[in-house]
Amino acid sequence: MMTLSQLEALLKLKPDLKDQQNFVHTWLRKLHPGADDDWKRDAAKTEAFLERLLAYVRTLEPVHNSLKANVLYHKLAFDRSKGNYNKDLFLEYLKLPRRRITGPRPRPRATLPAASPST
């Protein structure tokens, strides 16, 4: 596997790699804490990991908005667990476009004719 510095050099030679899902996932794996780091139980290491992820995904094109939303969500949830509420981060999360669900539209419900008054 390539090192992060090798990935950076490759990206300079071929900038369109940033739009490729496999390249992005390879980069994300390089940002992950080491096997000896207990980042899930160590709040400082968790925060550092989330900050690295956030810094990277902010550089990505809109094709990766779902990844950006995922990272922002986890960063917001982590911050909230510590009692921190970052308004700017929350607004950044809300500004991301959401995917539309495509497919057949639900059929409208049949309406019953109005009952005529009985005399």
C-alpha positions in Angstrom: 0.0 0.0 0.0 1.0 3.5 -0.7 1.9 6.0 2.0 0.0 9.3 2.5 2.9 11.2 1.0 2.9 8.9 -2.0 -0.9 9.5 -2.4 -0.3 13.3 -2.2 2.4 13.0 -5.0 0.1 10.9 -7.1 -2.7 13.4 -6.6 -0.5 16.2 -7.8 0.2 14.3 -11.0 -3.4 13.3 -11.5 -5.8 15.7 -9.7 -9.0 13.9 -11.0 -8.2 11.0 -8.7 -9.9 13.1 -6.0 -13.3 12.2 -7.6 -12.5 8.5 -7.6 -14.2 6.6 -4.7 -11.4 4.0 -4.4 -8.8 6.7 -4.1 -10.8 8.6 -1.5 -11.3 5.4 0.5 -7.6 4.6 0.3 -6.8 8.1 1.6 -9.4 7.7 4.5 -7.7 4.4 5.5 -4.4 6.3 5.9 -6.1 8.8 8.2 -7.3 6.1 10.6 -5.5 5.7 13.9 -3.0 2.9 14.2 -3.8 -0.6 15.5 -2.3 0.2 18.9 -4.3 3.3 19.4 -7.5 2.8 21.5 -9.2 5.7 19.7 -12.7 4.5 20.5 -12.1 4.9 24.3 -9.6 7.8 24.2 -11.6 11.0 23.6 -8.5 12.9 22.5 -7.6 10.3 19.8 -11.2 10.1 18.7 -11.3 13.9 18.3 -8.0 14.0 16.4 -9.2 11.3 14.1 -12.5 13.1 13.4 -10.6 16.4 12.8 -8.3 14.6 10.3 -11.4 13.2 8.5 -13.2 16.5 8.5 -10.2 18.4 7.1 -9.9 15.9 4.3 -13.5 15.6 3.3 -13.8 19.4 3.1 -11.4 19.3 0.2 -13.6 16.8 -1.8 -15.9 17.6 -4.6 -19.7 17.4 -4.3 -19.7 13.9 -5.6 -18.7 12.9 -2.1 -21.3 14.8 -0.2 -22.7 11.7 1.4 -19.3 11.1 2.9 -19.0 14.7 4.0 -22.4 14.4 5.7 -21.4 11.2 7.4 -18.2 12.7 8.8 -19.9 15.9 9.9 -22.6 13.9 11.6 -20.1 11.9 13.6 -18.1 15.0 14.5 -21.3 16.7 15.7 -22.4 13.6 17.7 -19.0 13.4 19.3 -19.0 17.1 20.2 -22.5 16.8 21.6 -21.5 13.9 23.8 -18.9 16.3 25.4 -21.5 19.0 25.8 -20.2 21.1 22.9 -22.6 22.5 20.3 -20.8 24.0 17.3 -23.3 26.1 15.4 -21.0 26.7 12.4 -20.4 22.9 12.0 -24.1 22.2 12.3 -24.9 24.8 9.6 -22.2 23.3 7.4 -24.0 20.0 7.8 -27.4 21.4 7.0 -26.1 23.2 3.9 -25.1 19.9 2.3 -27.6 18.9 -0.4 -29.6 15.8 0.4 -30.2 13.0 -2.0 -33.7 12.8 -3.5 -35.4 9.5 -3.4 -36.2 8.5 -6.9 -38.7 6.0 -8.0 -42.4 5.8 -8.6 -44.5 8.4 -6.9 -47.1 7.2 -4.5 -50.5 7.1 -6.0 -53.0 9.6 -4.7 -55.6 8.3 -2.4 -59.1 8.0 -3.9 -61.4 10.6 -2.6 -64.9 9.6 -1.6 -67.8 11.8 -3.0 -69.3 14.1 -0.5 -72.3 12.6 1.2 -75.5 14.3 0.3 -77.6 15.5 3.2 -80.5 13.2 3.8 -83.9 14.8 4.0 
